[in-house]
Amino acid sequence: MKYFLYGLHRSGTNVLERSIGSNFPGFPSQSNHTNFNKTWKHSFVGSECMPDEDVSIIIYKNLYTWLESVLIRAPFDGHHIYMSTEKQIPEFYKKIQSIQSIHYFVNYIVTLEGMINIYFEFLKMHKQQIDLGKKVHFISYEDLLHPESYEGIMKSLSKVFGIDHTPKIQPIPSKVSLSLNTIKTLRITILLATLDFFLRILLM
């Protein structure tokens, strides 16, 4: 059995890959770093293309944490995420391109509403494969950072992989420093825009 690791940009794929590598030496992810390839680590369709005997490991962040990570710490990744969507699920990309918004990022290309829709579409596409008999295992990035839940994740992966693991301290993710004023301003913008997005859905 092999495993494939998938997650949106800024979801913690590198942290999880290092964690699995240290806990399960000699058992590397079969995902690749070739942009837009079906088994690319940011692929929307990776689980769909995976052999039935293999397993997909999907890492995801809390929605707000993920939006903050992309739009505040690495805003150009928002453009990369849009490009991934256009290449792999073009019909869905057309829908998010039609969204009218007052919340634009990255040279007025990326919208907050578009990013939220992409987040849920990514998870939905991988989750759908469970109903089709694929082996898909979801891991929260936030749980990966907590010492107690981290060990629980590694134990659960040991059962999924069918091999013992070598307990290791979890790696610490790198951070991009920003001024406190910039972080505060953008956090408020994202929070208000996210609340506005969900409020309009409830009122539809």
FENJOBEL-V25647 format. One record per residue. N is the residue number from 1. NEAR is the number of other C-alpha atoms within 10 Angstrom. D_LAST is the distance of its C-alpha to the last C-alpha in Angstrom with 1 decimal. Layout:
n->[N | N]
near->[NEAR | NEAR]
d_last->[D_LAST | D_LAST]
This chain:
n->[1 | 2 | 3 | 4 | 5 | 6 | 7 | 8 | 9 | 10 | 11 | 12 | 13 | 14 | 15 | 16 | 17 | 18 | 19 | 20 | 21 | 22 | 23 | 24 | 25 | 26 | 27 | 28 | 29 | 30 | 31 | 32 | 33 | 34 | 35 | 36 | 37 | 38 | 39 | 40 | 41 | 42 | 43 | 44 | 45 | 46 | 47 | 48 | 49 | 50 | 51 | 52 | 53 | 54 | 55 | 56 | 57 | 58 | 59 | 60 | 61 | 62 | 63 | 64 | 65 | 66 | 67 | 68 | 69 | 70 | 71 | 72 | 73 | 74 | 75 | 76 | 77 | 78 | 79 | 80 | 81 | 82 | 83 | 84 | 85 | 86 | 87 | 88 | 89 | 90 | 91 | 92 | 93 | 94 | 95 | 96 | 97 | 98 | 99 | 100 | 101 | 102 | 103 | 104 | 105 | 106 | 107 | 108 | 109 | 110 | 111 | 112 | 113 | 114 | 115 | 116 | 117 | 118 | 119 | 120 | 121 | 122 | 123 | 124 | 125 | 126 | 127 | 128 | 129 | 130 | 131 | 132 | 133 | 134 | 135 | 136 | 137 | 138 | 139 | 140 | 141 | 142 | 143 | 144 | 145 | 146 | 147 | 148 | 149 | 150 | 151 | 152 | 153 | 154 | 155 | 156 | 157 | 158 | 159 | 160 | 161 | 162 | 163 | 164 | 165 | 166 | 167 | 168 | 169 | 170 | 171 | 172 | 173 | 174 | 175 | 176 | 177 | 178 | 179 | 180 | 181 | 182 | 183 | 184 | 185 | 186 | 187 | 188 | 189 | 190 | 191 | 192 | 193 | 194 | 195 | 196 | 197 | 198 | 199 | 200 | 201 | 202 | 203 | 204]
near->[11 | 15 | 21 | 22 | 27 | 31 | 27 | 23 | 21 | 21 | 25 | 20 | 21 | 16 | 19 | 25 | 17 | 15 | 21 | 23 | 17 | 19 | 22 | 20 | 11 | 9 | 15 | 16 | 18 | 15 | 20 | 17 | 11 | 11 | 15 | 19 | 18 | 19 | 23 | 20 | 25 | 27 | 25 | 27 | 20 | 23 | 28 | 19 | 11 | 20 | 14 | 14 | 11 | 16 | 20 | 26 | 22 | 27 | 22 | 23 | 21 | 13 | 15 | 13 | 15 | 21 | 25 | 20 | 20 | 19 | 22 | 20 | 16 | 15 | 16 | 15 | 18 | 24 | 19 | 14 | 20 | 19 | 16 | 21 | 22 | 17 | 16 | 16 | 14 | 12 | 11 | 14 | 19 | 12 | 11 | 20 | 14 | 9 | 11 | 11 | 14 | 10 | 15 | 15 | 16 | 13 | 8 | 10 | 12 | 24 | 23 | 22 | 21 | 22 | 21 | 18 | 15 | 20 | 20 | 11 | 16 | 20 | 17 | 12 | 15 | 25 | 19 | 14 | 19 | 14 | 10 | 10 | 10 | 21 | 20 | 22 | 17 | 15 | 17 | 18 | 21 | 16 | 15 | 23 | 16 | 12 | 12 | 10 | 14 | 21 | 18 | 14 | 16 | 21 | 18 | 13 | 20 | 17 | 11 | 16 | 17 | 10 | 11 | 13 | 18 | 13 | 13 | 15 | 11 | 19 | 14 | 9 | 10 | 7 | 8 | 8 | 8 | 11 | 7 | 8 | 9 | 10 | 15 | 12 | 11 | 14 | 18 | 11 | 14 | 18 | 14 | 11 | 17 | 18 | 11 | 13 | 15 | 12 | 11 | 9 | 9 | 8 | 6 | 5]
d_last->[45.9 | 44.1 | 40.9 | 38.4 | 36.3 | 32.9 | 30.4 | 28.3 | 30.3 | 30.8 | 30.1 | 33.8 | 35.2 | 38.6 | 38.8 | 38.2 | 40.6 | 43.3 | 42.8 | 43.2 | 46.1 | 47.9 | 47.3 | 48.0 | 50.7 | 51.2 | 47.9 | 45.8 | 42.4 | 42.6 | 39.6 | 40.8 | 40.1 | 40.1 | 37.0 | 34.5 | 36.9 | 35.4 | 37.0 | 36.3 | 35.2 | 31.8 | 31.3 | 28.0 | 30.2 | 33.2 | 32.7 | 32.4 | 35.8 | 37.6 | 40.5 | 39.8 | 42.6 | 41.1 | 38.3 | 35.4 | 34.8 | 31.3 | 31.0 | 27.8 | 27.1 | 24.6 | 21.5 | 22.3 | 26.0 | 25.5 | 23.5 | 26.2 | 28.9 | 27.8 | 26.6 | 29.3 | 32.2 | 32.2 | 29.7 | 31.4 | 30.4 | 26.9 | 28.5 | 30.3 | 27.2 | 25.7 | 29.0 | 29.1 | 25.7 | 27.0 | 30.2 | 29.1 | 25.8 | 25.7 | 23.0 | 20.5 | 22.0 | 21.2 | 17.5 | 17.6 | 19.9 | 17.5 | 15.1 | 15.5 | 16.1 | 18.2 | 19.4 | 22.1 | 25.1 | 28.3 | 29.2 | 25.7 | 25.3 | 23.2 | 19.7 | 18.3 | 15.1 | 17.5 | 19.6 | 17.0 | 16.1 | 19.9 | 20.6 | 18.6 | 19.8 | 23.4 | 23.4 | 21.8 | 24.4 | 27.2 | 26.1 | 25.9 | 29.6 | 30.5 | 29.6 | 31.9 | 34.8 | 34.7 | 35.8 | 33.0 | 33.3 | 30.7 | 32.0 | 30.3 | 31.8 | 31.8 | 33.8 | 36.1 | 37.1 | 38.0 | 41.6 | 41.2 | 38.1 | 39.7 | 42.7 | 40.5 | 38.7 | 42.1 | 43.4 | 40.4 | 41.0 | 44.6 | 43.8 | 41.4 | 44.1 | 47.0 | 49.1 | 50.1 | 48.9 | 50.8 | 49.1 | 48.5 | 46.9 | 43.5 | 43.5 | 42.1 | 39.4 | 40.3 | 38.4 | 38.0 | 39.0 | 37.1 | 37.8 | 36.3 | 34.9 | 33.2 | 31.7 | 30.5 | 28.9 | 27.0 | 26.0 | 24.4 | 22.6 | 21.3 | 20.3 | 18.5 | 16.7 | 15.7 | 14.4 | 12.4 | 11.0 | 10.0 | 8.8 | 6.2 | 5.3 | 5.6 | 3.8 | 0.0]
